């Protein structure tokens, strides 16, 4: 793995010797994401506090007010850490705020963060928050070479902007019907790679894949092959663990990726 920072850009060489360029997230974009996350966390703490107050009012036990206050305070600390860990694991390096701001946390070698990485960076978030208003974290981001706060430095992570590729215009020509072929099954290890990384594929890219899959059999073979190549090439970069020999046919790659995406919970 190698870094070649240039301004707000950083190049990462993955363990598979694939070079990927990223744009680092600066203080401004991370601040906007932080505002959204802070509001979400505050609402969770307020909900717990209201629930504790209602339970206390129903029980009529004034003597337990300190206990309820302690529970709410402990919940606030757990939410400050657990909120980010849970979202970063569910959304592959994104919290609610980062998703809205188009940011993602990755490891310094370009691979997705692990639960351990997320736990380390978010426990140290409590230090980055000191003194109030994330002053420590912002100073670290400003002076570090890769815009890393203390939690990122300890966990070996960086925050990058979502990579947006120039996708081909999928305005398809007049139908030239081609007979569909039966799908070729993909090995389970490849399916696992796609399942773990499909969250890094943007909504625009997934929409383009779906439009191609839906109408590919209306294309002439040459047009269909060329278009599959144009769509698949940038999207494969989201899956650095894929070897060149894994799903080498662009259309097969898009077909399997589309199937994996459609099987994710919440996708209809």
Secondary structure, DSSP 8 states (H G I E B T S, - for coil): --B--BTTEEEEE-TTS-EEEEEB--HHHHHHHHHHHHHHHHHHHHHHHHHHHHHHHHHT-GGGHHHHHHHHHHHHHHHHHHHHHHHHHHTTS--HHHHHHTEEEEETTSSB--HHHHHHHHHTHHHHTTTTTTHHHHHHHHHSTT---HHHHHHTEEEEE------------S-------------HHHHHHHHHHGGGS-HHHHHHHHHHHHHGGGS-HHHHHHHHHHHHHHHHTT-TTS-TTTT-SHHHHHHHHHHHHHTSTT--
